[in-house]
Amino acid sequence: MKLSDPRLFRQYAYIGGKWTHGDEGREEAVINPANGEVIGHIPLLEPEQIRASVDVADEAFAQWRALRADERCERLLAWYDLLQAHREDLATIMTLEQGKPMPDARGEVEYGASFVRWFAEEGKRTYGETIPSHIPNAALGTIKEPVGIALLITPWNFPLAMITRKAAAAMAAGCPVIVKPANETPFSALALAELAERAGIPAGIFNVVLGDAAQVSSLLCAEDRVKAVSFTGSTRVGRLLLEQSAPTVKRVSMELGGNAPFIIGPDMDPKEAALAAVAAKFQTAGQDCLAANRILVHESIHDAFIEHFTERMAALTVGNGMESEVDLGPLIHRRAVENARATVDDALSKGATLVAGDQSQAPGENFFMPVLLTGVTQDMQVWRQECFAPVAGVTAYRDDDEVIALANDTEYGLAAYVYTHDIRRIWKLLRALEFGMVSVNSVKMTGPPVPFGGVKQSGLGREGGATGIDEYLETKYYCLGALGSVSGS
């Protein structure tokens, strides 16, 4: 691995400001999904080491929360500057462990850094309230205080930005964090720890634990001193974490599965819509909770749309993300390829048509060539499940009422896309769609000012925006009575 700053590549856990091996010497190899080569190894921590992360975070909490908000802001802004200064190395680490093309990785570093800057400033705006008093001779109000230690469990598809979006909010609020990154992509998290240390973030405030995911979550969720859990990942795992957090009644925020509809109205230019749909479907090789999962096209422009979509999809280049002019990298591992193939086979067995997607052209065993299916119906896996792969399924619809029913036919409710120029249709769909985020005529919808999150079984709470920091704050009410006054109810 060629880095300008080799110290950014760390093969240890990071607990209490110290780089840590596993006590028993157990470790796990991290594989480059593009070529199967071993990038490095990470330690699998023992239970006592995992619990030690709570001890050091708890010890550091009092000092960190006692800092003024502007002092925490300065440390976070120093972290932001270092992320920007080392963007190329961070992108290289990300591409090697996750597989996404270098331009996408650079974009994620920029995206991830933007949350550090945003929440550094938001930390200075955690205002309380003055409440008009109904009690004689008393002043009423609220203040906001950090909830305590936050456990952050993050996925492999965005190994840097999903950490900074959570950690920057928690740290700005005054909370220490314990990060559990995916074992497939740990090195981005460890590079963040190295830069946090350089930025002057005190020991114990930003910790990275490594090990068996189920063991880490069960141990830390059982810890009463861990007051908040933030998780990005599957709905199945989210349910388990809710169960584990219930006995200690933790503050829980979750960004879970998505099954995004991409609705195209009859007034749209089919070519314009196809270009947007390709961009929305194949970002991160389809391994994205915001990826268009069900493409719903009005029957009047269906055939023209398919023609343009096929042409644009054929122009996508699949290959190693370290190579130039690559659009789609590999899937994260072989199981993901097998799942993608099973999804396609299920659709074909139930009547879908394979328009394009020759897997014999895949450049390696972890690659899956983009697929286009038409005639997708509601009984197919590609419709019912979040397809974390470059598999596009298209369904024709007749009118707005039908497409609303089709779009809402899912247990998920993260994001939806609407493409139409008819303001009446826009407003009708915007209000009727059961999703936490609706993007109209734009593939890009996220960023630091955005309250990111879903409804139904797509999650709890919001990340980003003015509300993102509230996941790590408690509201304390106070009543200041005048001395000598007679108390009353």
N, C-alpha and C positions, 0 to 999 in steps of 0.2 A: 504494500500500500504506500503510494507516494503522496506524502503530505508536506506542505510547507512547514507545519508545526507538528512533528511526530508525537508530541506530548498530548495531543488531543485524542489519540487512540489509546484507550485504557482497557485493560482486561481484568478489572477488579470491580468489586462493589465499592460504594462510597458511603461511609457511615461516620457521622460525627467529624467530618473533615479529614478522615483517614481512608486510604485506599486499602481494601480488605480482601484477603483470600478466604476461601472456605476452610474451616477448621479441619475437615476430614480430607481435604484435597480433591473433593468431587468437583468436576467441571463438565461443561457442555460445549460442543463445537458450534460455531456460528457459520452458516454456509452462505456463500454468494449464490442466489437462486438462478443467476444467469448462466453459470458454468459449473456449479457444484463444488467449487473450490472452498476450502476452509479459510475463512478470513482471520479467525482467532478463536479464543476460548474464554468462557466466563465461569466464575465460580458458582456453585450451587450451595448457598449458605445453609448452615445448620439452624435449627429452631432458636437456639440461644442467641445466635448472631442476628437473626431477624428481630427478635424481641429487643435486642440492644439498640436497634434503630429508634425504638420508642423511647428508651431511656435518654439517649442523647438529644432527641428532638424535644422531649419534655424539659430537659435541663436548659436547653437554649431558648425555650419559648419565652420565659419571663423577660430576658434581656431584649429579645427582638420586638415583642409587643410594646415594651417601654420606650422604644425609639419613637421620635416624632414621625409623623407620616412623611414629611419631606425628607427626613434622613433615610427612611426605607426607599423612598423614591430615587434618591441619588444612587444607592447601591444597585437598584434595578436598572437604572439608565446606564450605569457602567457595564452591567451585564449585556444590555442591548447593544452598546457600542462594540463589545467584543464579539457578539454574534455576527454583526455586520462585517467586522474586520476579518473574520475567519470564515466567511461565507463559502468560499471555494472548498476549503478542507471539510467543512461540515457537509456540504453537498456530496463530496466524494465519498465520505463515510456512509452517508445515507444510500447512495446509489449502489455501493458494494453490498450492503447488508439487506436492502429492500428490493432493489432491482429497477426502480423507476429511472427514466432518462435524466441525464444531468440537468437539462433546462428545468424540468419539473422539480428536481431536488433543490436547485438554486431558488426557485420560486417558493418552495416550502420553507427554506431558511428565512427568506424575506418575510413570508407570512407569519412564521413562528415568532420572529423577532418583533414584529409589529404588535403582538399581544403583550410583550414585555413592556414596550414603551407605553401602550395604552393603559395598562393597569398600574404602571408606575405613577401615572398622572391621576387615575381614578382613585388611588389610595388616599390622595389628598382631598377627596370629595365625599368621604363617607359621613355625610351629614346626619345629625340627629334632628329632632323636631322640638319646637316649643308648642305645648298643647294649651289652648285656652282653658283655664281652670274652672271647674265647677265646685271646687272646695274652697271655702273662705280662707284668705290669708295663706294660700299655698301656691307654689310654682310647680307646674307639671311639664315633663318633657321626656325625651328619649336620647340615649347615646348608643353608638354601635361599637361593639367590642369583638375581637377575633374569637372564633369558636374554639380554636385549639389545633391540635395536630391533625393534619389532613393526609389521608392515604389516597394516592393518585395511581390508578391502574390504567395503563395506556396501551393502544393497539400497535400492530406492526405496519399498518398501511400509511400512517403519517407519524413516523417515529420521533420527530422533533416538535412539530407544531401542536400535537395533542398534549404534550407535556407543558410547553410554555403557556398555552391557553389556560391550563388549570393552575400551574405552579405560580405564574406571575400574579394571578388574581388572589390566590391564597396568601402568598408572601406579602403582597401589598396590603392585605387586610391585617397582617401581623401574625400569620400562622406559619409554623414550620411544616414542611412537607416530607413525606416518604413516597418516593416514586418507585413503582414496580412496572418497568417496561416489559414489552413482549420479549421472550427469549430469542425470537427470530431476529430482533433488531435492537440489541441493547447498547450498541456503541454510540449511537446518537445521544442517548440519555447520559452516558458517561462523559461524552465531550461537553455536554451542557454543565455537568458537575464541575469539570475542570475549569470552565470559563466562569462559573459562578464563584468558585474559590478565588480566582484572579480578580473578580469584580469586588471582592470584599464582603461577600455574603458570609456571615459568621458560620463557623462549624456547627453542625446540627440543624441548620435551617433548611438545607437542600440535601436530601439523602437519597441514594439509589440502592435498592436491595434487589438481589438476583436469586433465583431459585425456582423450585417447582411452583407454578402459579397457584395451584389449588392450596398448597401448604401455606404459602405466603398470605393469601387472602384470608384463610381460616384463622391463622394465628393473629393477624393484625386486626381483623374485624372483631375478634374476641377481646381485644384490648380496650378497656374502658377509657384509657387516656387518649386513644384515637377517637376524635370527636366527629370527623367528617370523612366521607368516602366519595370520591368522584371517579367514575368509570366510563370509559368509551369502549364499546365492543358489542357482542351479540346479546340479543334479548334473553337467550337461554342463560348465559352467565350472569346477566344483570339480575335475573330472578334469584339465582343462588346467592348473590351478594346481598340482596335485600333480606333474605332469610338470615344470613350470617350477621347482618348489622342490626337486626331487630332486637335481640336480647339487651343490647346496650343503647338502643334507640339513638343511633347516629344520624347526623345530617347527611342525607344521601342525594347526590345528583348524578344523573346517568344520561348518556347519549348512546342509544341502542340502535337496533336495526332499522333499516330504511327499505322502502319498496316504492321508489318515486315514480309517479306517473308523469309522462311528458305528453301534454295534450296539444294537438295541433288543430286549429280551427279551419273551417272551409275557406276563409278569406286569405289564408297565408300563401305566399309564394312557395311552392313545393321545394324548390332548390334552397331557398333561404332557410326553410324549416329543417331540411335534411342536414345542412351544414351544422346547424345548432344542435340537432339531435345527436349527430356523430360526436361532437365535442362533449356533450353532456353524458353520453353513454360510455365512452372509451377513456375518460380521464382515469389516470392511475390504473390502466389496463382493466377498467371496470371494477377495481377493488376499492370502492369508494361508497360510503353510505349515502352520498348525494347523487351517485350515478343514476341516470335515467334507467329505470328497470322495466317499465311497461310503457311502450310508445303507442299512444292512442291517436290515430289519424282519421280525420273525417273522410268518409268513403268517396267523396267527390274528387279528392286529390290523392287518394291512396296510391294508385299505380304510378303516378308521376313522382310522388315522394319516394317510393321504393327504388325507382330508377336512379334518382339523384343520390339517395343514401348508399346504394350499392357502389356507385361510381366513387363517391368520396371515401367510403370504407376501404375500397381496393387500393387507394393511394396511401393508406397508412403503412408505415414501415415498422416491422416487429424485429427486435434484436436486443443485444446487450446495451444497457443504458449508458455505459461508458463510451459507446461509439457515437459518432456524430450523426445527426439527422435521423435519429430513432424516435418514433412516436409512442410505441408501446414496448415496455419491458416484459420480463417474465412474470408469471404468477409466483406467489411467495414460496410454494413448495409443490411437490408432486401430488399431494392429496387435493390441492386446489384444482389442478388439471383434471384429475379423475372426477371431481365433483362437477366441473364444467361440462365434461363429456357426458356424464350421467344426466345432467339437465337437458342437454341437447337431445340425447337419445329418448328421454321421456317425452319431450315435445313432439318429436317425429313419430313416436309410437302412437300418439294421440291425435295425429292429423295435421300437424304443422308442416310447413314447406321450408326446406333449407334452400335459401336463395344464394348464399355465399358462405364460405368458411371451410377451406380445404386444409385439414390438419396435417397433411403430408408435407406442407411447406413450413411447418414449425421449425425454427432453428435450434431447438434443444428440448430436452424432456420436460422442462418446467414452463415452456411457452405454449400458449394457446392462441391460434389465429382467430381474428375477429369473425364472429358468426352473425348472420342475419336470418331470422326466422319470421315468416309471415303466417297468418291464420292462427295466431296464438289465442287460446281459449282459457277460461278461468279454472279449468281442472288440471292445468299443466303446472309443473314445478316452477317453470320460468316465470309464471304469473304469480303463484302463491308465495314463493320464497325469494328472499333477497339473493340475487345472483351476483356473487363477488367474482365476476369473470367478464371477459369481453363478448358477451352473448346478448344480442339485441333482439327483442321480441316485439313484433308489431301487430296491432289489432285495429281493425276498422270499426268506426262507430257512425250512427246516423244523426244524432242530434245532441244538444247540450244536456238534456236530462239523462240520456243514456250514458254519456261520458262521465257525468258526475257520479252516477251509480257505479260505473266500472272503476273509476279512480279510487273511490272510497271503499271498494271491496278488498280490504286488507286489514290485518290487525295492526299494521304499522301506520305511523303518521308523522314522519320526519319532514320531508320536503316534497314539493310538487312544482312542476314547470307548466306554464301556460303560454302558448304562442298564438296570438290573434291580435288584430288591430281594431276589433269591434269593442268599444268601451262598455257597451251593455253586457257583452259576453264576459269581458274581463271582470267586471264587478260581480256578476252572477257566480262565476267560478271561484273568484277570490273568497267570497263569503261561504260558498257551499262546500269547498274542499276541506276535508278533515285532516289538515296537516299543520304542523307548527310553523312552517315557512313556505311561502309561495312566491316563486320568481316568475315575473311576466316579461316575456321577450328578452330574456337575458340568461345566459348559462351561468355566469358568475353571480353569486349571491352572498358570499360570506366575507368576513373581515372583522377587525377589532370592534367597530361600533355596533355589530349585529348581535342581537340576543339569539344565539344559536341553540336550537333544541326542538324536540318533537312532542307530539301528543299520543294518546292511546299507548301502545306498547313500544313506542320509540323512545321513551325516556321520561326523566323527571328533571325539572329545573332548566336553567339556561346558562350557557357559557358565552363570554364576550358581552359587549355592550355595557350599558350602565348598570344592568342587573347582575352581570356575571360575578362581581365581587361579593354580592349579597349571599352567595352560597357558602361563604366562609366568615360571615358576620352574624352575631346575635344582637337583637335589639333589646336594650335594657331600659325599662321605664323607671323614672324617678318622680317622687313627690316630695317637695321641699316645703314643709310647714313652718310657719313662724313660731318661734319659741314662745311658750306661754299661751298659745291659742288653745281653744278647746277642740279636741278631735271629734270627729263625727263620721258617719257613714255617708 
